[in-house]
Amino acid sequence: MKKLLTILLATGLFVEANAQSPFVVSPDNLEGYELSILGEAMSQNRQYVVGEEQQGLFPVIWETRLNDVIAIADADSVFIDPAEWGGEEEAYWEYGAKTGTFHAVNNQGTAVGVITGMNTISHPIMFNYTTSDTYTVLAEPEGAVGCEAYGISEDGSVIAGFYFDESWIAKACIWTNNGQTLTDLPTPTAEQLGFEIDYAEARWLSADGNTILGFVSDAANGAWVAVLWIKQGEEYVVNPICAQYYQSWSGEQVNPYSFFEPKALSANGEWVSLVVRDTYDFDSWDIPVTKAARYNVLTNTLEVLEIGEETEAPEMFGIADNGVAVGRSGMVGPMGGGSVDGVIWNAGSTELEKLTDRFADDPYTMDMAASALSFITADACYAMGYSSTESGTQTSFVVQLQNVGLDAVNVTEKAPVKEGLFDMMGRKLNRATESGIYILNGKKVYIRK
């Protein structure tokens, strides 16, 4: 039986760019191991950031107040004995056996995501920072060849995601009953959308669990096209927000956009972030420019950001309850050229504001070579993102957008922080005298330097 390890780090303090900085930066090492956390989502209280540890490609949750990191890895499949490969140096801990990420987390520290084994079959997982020693696999349909949890409501009662049936067709679904009951969401029809689809996936979820944002795949060209599911009574009903905006390659051209891909949903379920492109002119070789857009569910209106240059390629990965959106602008070329900048699209604005411009005098942003913002809180006061320096050092960060000192918040109660390595039963691995080595069931486990 494979044993699960959780790697934990605790300093008890914030790691900040400096004492006055609005940035809180993720830790970069654990017992000599270099962490590289790619933050994907954050809780509304800013206490938890979740995503992927890029060195090992495993799910990770960072508790920002205690600066505590928990990452999940498979112990039995990751140890490489030096004698097996003839190496003279210390063996490394390889994480390829099970990889994955957390996509969302709520204020209670419950994260949801996916983990994939060596057989390439993905499984939906849930993990609670305060109460869990290991993750829970959510209910999976019989015969499914893959399944992924993507969004969670604030009270944890609803989880959104999708699974692949035996024919590898994706089906949008939700989980209830603490992840043990799976229910299919209604599949949007050609009559509702104006085009035939291949499959549907549910991804983002409003805080109350009543609005779900996902996409369908256009059978004509494979484009991901935004759709909503909105709860009415006890059922979720399709809201085809794309019907009056998206133009499929099949059929007469009557709608303005040939690309209508979703990127984020606000916590109140009233705003959708998208990227769009003007409808193709089939008599021209020009490729339409990708543009950032935001859609208001209540007024059924679409606002498109017209900034011109194709190389800007803006994408807004987070959107607040008032429509303020955050993301990135820029592209990296095939030879590594170009630039990527974290950007803010303020409500009522027709321009993007760079993160480095807003915080031009902060030491953290002054050292940025590239950055992106991936989440913004409902009140538009805090954002989360990740950055890279010229030397290639990557970190995730939480930033207060008003550029003032971080205020105090209530921290969820947590048992005393564990230090070191533990197996799935909570048993501590004994530290050997050699640096970076722990003992599990009589076997040495090495932490990569």
PLY file of the C-alpha trace (Angstrom):
ply
format ascii 1.0
element vertex 449
property float x
property float y
property float z
element edge 448
property int vertex1
property int vertex2
end_header
0.00 0.00 0.00
1.32 3.41 -0.90
1.95 5.80 1.94
1.07 9.46 1.69
3.40 12.11 3.01
2.52 15.68 3.81
5.37 18.14 3.83
4.87 20.95 6.31
6.71 24.20 6.93
6.07 26.67 9.75
7.86 29.85 10.69
5.03 31.48 12.63
5.70 34.76 10.81
4.84 36.46 7.54
7.48 36.54 4.86
7.12 40.05 3.48
9.07 42.00 0.89
9.78 44.51 3.66
8.09 45.78 6.81
5.96 48.34 4.97
5.23 46.29 1.88
1.67 45.34 0.95
3.04 42.01 -0.33
3.06 38.74 1.58
5.33 36.29 -0.21
5.25 32.50 -0.15
8.12 30.64 1.53
10.90 29.49 -0.75
12.48 26.62 1.14
11.78 23.69 3.43
14.69 21.95 5.10
16.86 22.86 2.14
14.19 22.07 -0.47
13.36 24.94 -2.82
9.62 25.46 -3.03
8.04 27.02 -6.10
4.34 27.53 -5.42
2.11 28.41 -8.36
-0.95 29.94 -6.71
-4.22 29.27 -8.51
-6.86 30.44 -6.02
-7.23 32.08 -2.63
-9.86 32.07 0.11
-11.90 35.24 0.56
-10.32 35.86 3.98
-6.84 35.66 2.37
-5.83 32.95 4.79
-5.30 30.16 2.27
-3.65 30.04 -1.15
-3.85 26.82 -3.14
-2.33 25.55 -6.35
0.60 23.45 -7.46
4.17 23.02 -6.28
6.00 23.33 -9.59
9.13 21.38 -8.73
7.21 18.24 -7.82
3.88 18.99 -9.54
1.83 18.11 -6.48
-1.15 19.85 -4.81
-0.18 22.47 -2.26
-1.94 24.71 0.28
-0.20 27.72 1.83
-1.56 29.14 5.09
-0.51 32.77 4.73
-0.95 33.87 8.35
1.27 31.15 9.84
3.34 30.81 6.65
2.68 27.10 6.78
2.84 24.96 3.63
1.32 21.52 3.15
2.14 19.60 -0.02
1.02 16.09 -0.93
3.33 13.42 -2.33
3.39 9.63 -2.63
6.16 8.20 -0.48
6.61 4.63 -1.74
6.95 5.60 -5.39
9.23 8.59 -5.07
12.42 7.35 -3.42
15.36 6.59 -5.71
18.18 4.62 -4.08
21.64 5.78 -5.25
22.65 2.14 -5.76
19.89 1.70 -8.33
21.19 4.37 -10.66
24.90 4.38 -9.79
24.94 7.94 -8.63
27.52 9.13 -6.14
25.50 12.12 -5.06
22.59 12.09 -2.66
19.46 10.51 -4.15
16.53 12.73 -5.08
12.88 12.53 -4.21
10.96 12.29 -7.46
7.27 13.29 -7.44
6.14 11.90 -10.77
4.15 9.02 -9.29
1.22 11.23 -8.35
0.78 14.78 -9.60
-2.04 17.27 -9.28
-3.24 20.63 -8.07
-5.85 22.34 -5.90
-8.17 24.63 -7.89
-10.20 26.33 -5.14
-10.37 26.84 -1.37
-12.90 28.40 1.02
-12.52 30.31 4.30
-12.64 27.08 6.29
-9.48 25.83 4.58
-11.24 23.17 2.50
-9.54 22.82 -0.87
-10.65 20.85 -3.93
-8.72 19.72 -6.96
-7.33 16.72 -8.78
-4.64 14.11 -8.40
-3.36 11.82 -11.16
-1.55 8.51 -10.75
0.94 6.69 -12.94
-1.97 5.19 -14.89
-2.90 8.76 -15.96
-6.37 8.41 -14.41
-7.32 11.61 -12.58
-9.39 11.67 -9.39
-11.31 14.51 -7.68
-9.92 15.30 -4.24
-10.81 17.37 -1.18
-8.50 18.37 1.66
-9.12 20.42 4.81
-6.12 22.27 6.21
-7.32 22.31 9.82
-8.69 18.78 10.21
-7.20 16.44 7.58
-4.12 14.24 7.55
-4.71 13.26 3.94
-7.02 14.03 1.07
-10.43 12.49 0.40
-11.36 11.18 -3.03
-14.85 12.36 -3.99
-17.54 10.15 -5.51
-16.76 9.02 -9.07
-19.22 7.59 -11.62
-18.83 3.93 -12.45
-16.75 3.53 -15.57
-15.34 7.07 -15.45
-11.84 7.37 -16.91
-11.07 10.66 -15.19
-12.67 13.13 -12.81
-11.80 16.59 -11.45
-13.17 18.89 -8.74
-12.79 22.56 -9.59
-14.89 24.91 -7.44
-16.32 24.89 -3.90
-19.02 26.97 -2.21
-18.21 28.95 0.91
-20.01 26.52 3.21
-18.62 23.49 1.39
-22.05 22.11 0.55
-21.54 22.24 -3.24
-18.49 21.32 -5.33
-18.40 21.81 -9.10
-16.38 19.88 -11.65
-16.54 17.30 -14.39
-15.73 13.71 -15.30
-14.92 11.74 -18.44
-17.19 8.83 -19.33
-16.01 5.61 -20.99
-15.95 7.38 -24.36
-13.79 10.19 -22.96
-16.66 12.66 -23.22
-16.58 15.28 -20.46
-19.74 15.71 -18.38
-20.37 18.70 -16.12
-21.35 17.73 -12.58
-21.63 18.80 -8.94
-20.93 17.03 -5.67
-23.04 17.40 -2.51
-23.25 15.49 0.78
-19.61 16.20 1.63
-18.50 15.09 -1.80
-20.17 11.69 -1.64
-23.12 12.39 -3.96
-22.45 13.22 -7.62
-25.15 14.73 -9.85
-24.90 15.50 -13.56
-25.65 19.05 -14.64
-27.98 19.43 -17.64
-26.12 19.37 -20.95
-26.71 22.55 -23.03
-28.46 21.81 -26.31
-27.87 23.12 -29.83
-31.25 24.83 -29.62
-30.12 26.78 -26.56
-26.67 27.67 -27.89
-27.07 27.90 -31.64
-24.42 25.26 -32.39
-23.64 21.59 -31.73
-21.31 20.70 -28.86
-18.88 17.89 -28.12
-18.80 18.09 -24.31
-19.35 20.35 -21.28
-17.33 21.10 -18.15
-18.29 22.94 -14.94
-15.49 24.88 -13.26
-16.09 28.02 -11.19
-18.68 28.36 -8.45
-20.22 31.36 -6.69
-19.83 31.63 -2.91
-23.44 30.52 -2.29
-23.17 27.62 -4.76
-26.11 28.85 -6.84
-24.21 29.95 -9.95
-21.76 27.77 -11.87
-19.54 28.93 -14.72
-18.18 26.47 -17.23
-17.88 25.92 -20.94
-18.94 23.73 -23.82
-16.76 22.60 -26.71
-18.00 23.75 -30.12
-18.17 20.65 -32.30
-17.24 22.73 -35.37
-13.83 23.93 -34.16
-13.25 22.77 -30.56
-13.51 26.29 -29.13
-14.35 26.55 -25.41
-17.51 28.64 -25.15
-18.82 30.05 -21.84
-22.10 28.87 -20.32
-23.72 29.25 -16.90
-25.80 26.93 -14.77
-28.03 28.83 -12.31
-29.97 27.16 -9.52
-33.72 27.56 -9.68
-35.51 25.81 -6.85
-33.71 22.50 -6.41
-32.43 22.26 -10.00
-29.68 23.92 -12.02
-30.83 25.45 -15.31
-28.63 26.29 -18.29
-28.12 30.01 -18.94
-26.58 30.22 -22.45
-24.83 33.58 -22.06
-22.97 32.92 -25.30
-26.10 32.67 -27.46
-26.16 36.32 -28.53
-22.38 36.86 -28.62
-20.57 33.75 -29.87
-20.45 32.86 -33.55
-19.68 29.24 -34.43
-17.85 28.49 -37.65
-20.92 26.57 -38.71
-23.97 28.57 -39.70
-24.62 32.10 -40.85
-22.49 34.77 -39.19
-24.80 36.86 -37.04
-22.93 37.21 -33.72
-19.88 39.43 -33.11
-17.32 37.06 -31.53
-15.69 33.86 -32.76
-14.08 33.18 -29.37
-15.90 33.38 -26.04
-13.83 31.54 -23.44
-14.54 31.90 -19.68
-11.79 32.73 -17.19
-13.41 33.53 -13.83
-16.67 34.04 -11.90
-17.21 36.60 -9.13
-18.13 35.39 -5.65
-21.63 36.90 -5.92
-22.19 35.16 -9.28
-22.90 38.46 -11.06
-19.72 38.87 -13.13
-17.97 36.62 -15.64
-14.47 37.24 -16.97
-13.80 36.09 -20.54
-11.51 36.40 -23.53
-13.11 37.11 -26.90
-12.11 37.63 -30.54
-13.98 39.40 -33.30
-15.74 37.11 -35.77
-13.36 35.80 -38.42
-13.33 37.40 -41.83
-12.86 34.32 -44.00
-11.80 36.53 -46.91
-8.82 37.79 -44.92
-5.69 36.11 -43.53
-5.67 38.41 -40.51
-6.07 36.68 -37.16
-8.46 38.58 -34.86
-6.93 40.07 -31.72
-7.65 38.39 -28.39
-9.40 40.79 -26.00
-10.34 40.75 -22.34
-14.07 41.05 -21.61
-16.44 41.01 -18.66
-20.10 40.05 -18.70
-22.72 41.19 -16.20
-25.20 38.40 -15.50
-27.89 40.68 -14.06
-27.95 43.16 -16.95
-26.93 40.72 -19.68
-24.31 43.14 -20.99
-20.80 42.55 -22.30
-17.89 44.98 -21.95
-14.88 44.36 -24.19
-11.48 45.93 -23.55
-10.14 47.41 -26.80
-6.38 47.81 -26.41
-5.15 47.03 -29.91
-1.91 45.10 -30.02
-2.25 41.35 -30.47
0.91 40.73 -28.44
-0.81 42.17 -25.38
-3.04 39.07 -25.20
-4.77 40.10 -21.95
-6.49 37.48 -19.79
-8.33 38.22 -16.55
-8.14 35.22 -14.19
-10.03 36.81 -11.30
-13.02 39.13 -10.99
-14.53 40.88 -7.95
-18.17 41.47 -7.04
-18.01 44.99 -8.53
-16.44 43.87 -11.81
-12.81 44.77 -11.06
-10.73 42.12 -12.81
-7.10 41.01 -12.49
-4.88 38.92 -14.69
-1.94 39.27 -17.02
-1.04 40.99 -20.25
1.77 40.11 -22.62
3.27 37.09 -24.29
6.48 35.08 -24.12
7.82 34.28 -27.56
9.08 30.89 -28.79
12.69 31.87 -28.01
11.82 33.25 -24.58
11.48 36.91 -25.60
8.60 39.21 -24.71
7.20 40.10 -21.31
4.28 39.21 -19.05
2.83 41.69 -16.56
0.25 41.41 -13.81
-2.59 43.82 -14.62
-5.72 45.31 -13.05
-8.83 46.26 -15.02
-10.71 48.70 -12.83
-14.47 49.14 -12.94
-15.51 51.72 -15.52
-12.02 51.85 -17.01
-11.04 51.31 -20.63
-7.36 50.66 -19.82
-5.27 48.11 -17.98
-3.13 49.15 -15.02
0.13 47.26 -14.47
0.83 45.88 -11.02
4.39 47.20 -11.25
3.07 50.69 -11.98
0.73 50.73 -9.00
3.53 49.55 -6.72
6.46 51.09 -8.58
8.40 51.93 -5.42
7.99 48.59 -3.70
11.14 46.42 -3.58
9.16 43.31 -4.42
7.78 44.62 -7.71
11.05 46.36 -8.57
12.68 42.93 -8.76
9.96 41.43 -10.99
10.82 40.22 -14.47
7.36 38.77 -15.03
4.13 38.51 -13.05
0.49 37.50 -13.26
-2.55 37.94 -11.01
-4.81 34.93 -10.68
-7.39 35.84 -8.01
-9.09 38.86 -6.44
-11.28 38.93 -3.34
-14.98 39.78 -3.62
-14.42 43.27 -2.17
-11.59 43.96 -4.69
-9.20 44.80 -1.83
-6.77 41.90 -2.13
-5.30 39.96 -5.00
-3.13 36.87 -5.33
-0.60 36.12 -8.03
2.87 34.86 -8.84
6.05 36.39 -10.14
9.53 35.65 -11.41
12.78 37.58 -11.00
15.44 38.06 -13.67
17.35 35.16 -12.11
14.29 32.90 -12.45
13.24 32.74 -8.79
9.46 32.19 -8.70
7.13 33.02 -5.82
3.44 33.43 -5.15
2.20 36.48 -3.28
-0.85 38.12 -1.71
-1.08 41.89 -2.18
-3.34 44.56 -0.72
-4.31 46.64 -3.74
-4.66 49.89 -1.77
-0.91 49.78 -1.15
-1.14 50.11 2.62
-0.04 47.83 5.44
-1.86 44.53 5.84
-4.66 44.66 8.38
-5.24 42.02 11.02
-7.79 39.30 10.32
-9.28 36.50 12.33
-7.27 33.34 11.80
-9.09 30.01 11.75
-8.14 28.01 14.82
-5.60 25.35 14.05
-3.90 22.63 16.02
-0.24 23.31 16.85
1.78 23.36 13.66
3.56 20.10 12.93
7.18 20.40 11.93
8.95 17.87 9.75
7.50 15.01 7.72
4.53 12.82 8.63
2.86 9.83 7.02
-0.86 9.59 6.37
-1.56 8.36 9.91
0.12 11.40 11.41
3.20 9.46 12.49
6.36 11.52 12.43
9.26 10.39 10.29
12.46 10.27 12.29
15.20 12.63 11.15
18.51 10.93 10.45
21.84 12.59 11.09
22.45 13.17 7.38
21.08 16.45 6.10
17.73 16.18 4.36
17.11 12.53 5.20
14.12 11.09 7.01
13.27 7.48 7.88
9.95 5.89 6.83
9.34 2.26 7.75
13.06 1.66 7.93
13.76 3.24 4.52
15.59 6.47 3.87
13.63 9.24 2.19
15.61 12.11 0.71
14.44 15.70 0.39
15.76 17.18 -2.83
18.25 19.99 -2.32
0 1
1 2
2 3
3 4
4 5
5 6
6 7
7 8
8 9
9 10
10 11
11 12
12 13
13 14
14 15
15 16
16 17
17 18
18 19
19 20
20 21
21 22
22 23
23 24
24 25
25 26
26 27
27 28
28 29
29 30
30 31
31 32
32 33
33 34
34 35
35 36
36 37
37 38
38 39
39 40
40 41
41 42
42 43
43 44
44 45
45 46
46 47
47 48
48 49
49 50
50 51
51 52
52 53
53 54
54 55
55 56
56 57
57 58
58 59
59 60
60 61
61 62
62 63
63 64
64 65
65 66
66 67
67 68
68 69
69 70
70 71
71 72
72 73
73 74
74 75
75 76
76 77
77 78
78 79
79 80
80 81
81 82
82 83
83 84
84 85
85 86
86 87
87 88
88 89
89 90
90 91
91 92
92 93
93 94
94 95
95 96
96 97
97 98
98 99
99 100
100 101
101 102
102 103
103 104
104 105
105 106
106 107
107 108
108 109
109 110
110 111
111 112
112 113
113 114
114 115
115 116
116 117
117 118
118 119
119 120
120 121
121 122
122 123
123 124
124 125
125 126
126 127
127 128
128 129
129 130
130 131
131 132
132 133
133 134
134 135
135 136
136 137
137 138
138 139
139 140
140 141
141 142
142 143
143 144
144 145
145 146
146 147
147 148
148 149
149 150
150 151
151 152
152 153
153 154
154 155
155 156
156 157
157 158
158 159
159 160
160 161
161 162
162 163
163 164
164 165
165 166
166 167
167 168
168 169
169 170
170 171
171 172
172 173
173 174
174 175
175 176
176 177
177 178
178 179
179 180
180 181
181 182
182 183
183 184
184 185
185 186
186 187
187 188
188 189
189 190
190 191
191 192
192 193
193 194
194 195
195 196
196 197
197 198
198 199
199 200
200 201
201 202
202 203
203 204
204 205
205 206
206 207
207 208
208 209
209 210
210 211
211 212
212 213
213 214
214 215
215 216
216 217
217 218
218 219
219 220
220 221
221 222
222 223
223 224
224 225
225 226
226 227
227 228
228 229
229 230
230 231
231 232
232 233
233 234
234 235
235 236
236 237
237 238
238 239
239 240
240 241
241 242
242 243
243 244
244 245
245 246
246 247
247 248
248 249
249 250
250 251
251 252
252 253
253 254
254 255
255 256
256 257
257 258
258 259
259 260
260 261
261 262
262 263
263 264
264 265
265 266
266 267
267 268
268 269
269 270
270 271
271 272
272 273
273 274
274 275
275 276
276 277
277 278
278 279
279 280
280 281
281 282
282 283
283 284
284 285
285 286
286 287
287 288
288 289
289 290
290 291
291 292
292 293
293 294
294 295
295 296
296 297
297 298
298 299
299 300
300 301
301 302
302 303
303 304
304 305
305 306
306 307
307 308
308 309
309 310
310 311
311 312
312 313
313 314
314 315
315 316
316 317
317 318
318 319
319 320
320 321
321 322
322 323
323 324
324 325
325 326
326 327
327 328
328 329
329 330
330 331
331 332
332 333
333 334
334 335
335 336
336 337
337 338
338 339
339 340
340 341
341 342
342 343
343 344
344 345
345 346
346 347
347 348
348 349
349 350
350 351
351 352
352 353
353 354
354 355
355 356
356 357
357 358
358 359
359 360
360 361
361 362
362 363
363 364
364 365
365 366
366 367
367 368
368 369
369 370
370 371
371 372
372 373
373 374
374 375
375 376
376 377
377 378
378 379
379 380
380 381
381 382
382 383
383 384
384 385
385 386
386 387
387 388
388 389
389 390
390 391
391 392
392 393
393 394
394 395
395 396
396 397
397 398
398 399
399 400
400 401
401 402
402 403
403 404
404 405
405 406
406 407
407 408
408 409
409 410
410 411
411 412
412 413
413 414
414 415
415 416
416 417
417 418
418 419
419 420
420 421
421 422
422 423
423 424
424 425
425 426
426 427
427 428
428 429
429 430
430 431
431 432
432 433
433 434
434 435
435 436
436 437
437 438
438 439
439 440
440 441
441 442
442 443
443 444
444 445
445 446
446 447
447 448
